[in-house]
Amino acid sequence: MPLINVKTSISNIEKPELLLKDLSSELSLITGKPESYVMTLLQTNVPMTFAGTNDPCCYVEIKSIGAINPSKMSSVFCKLISSKTNIAEERIYLAFEDVPARLWGWSGRTFG
């Protein structure tokens, strides 16, 4: 049920599958949820600006049923994404959402 959705203005990420796997592993570790439930998404070449410029930037959504720890997650994911994309940490925004179990579906049912 944990989800991390990364949208970035850059078009070329070397080995995007490794970034996705690293994000999955870290999200599982931080939330304490099995990695078998973690989903990662990466959207590149998204038209976006940050601070009024088109310099490389990134927007990250992190959702989970409980286990959201924004202060810890922000640091970990900014560092990880920056190291794999060369986007400066100060050009990465993150949004966090603790989703009620009744509003998260999987395999034809909801979690709550």
Buried (B, 14 or more C-beta within 10 A) or exposed (E): BBBBBBBBBBEEBEEBEEBBEBBBBBBBEBBEBEBEBBBBEBEBEBEBEBEEEEEBBBBBBBBBBEBBBEEEBBEBBBEBBBEBBEBBBEBBBBEBEEBEEEEBEEEEEEBE
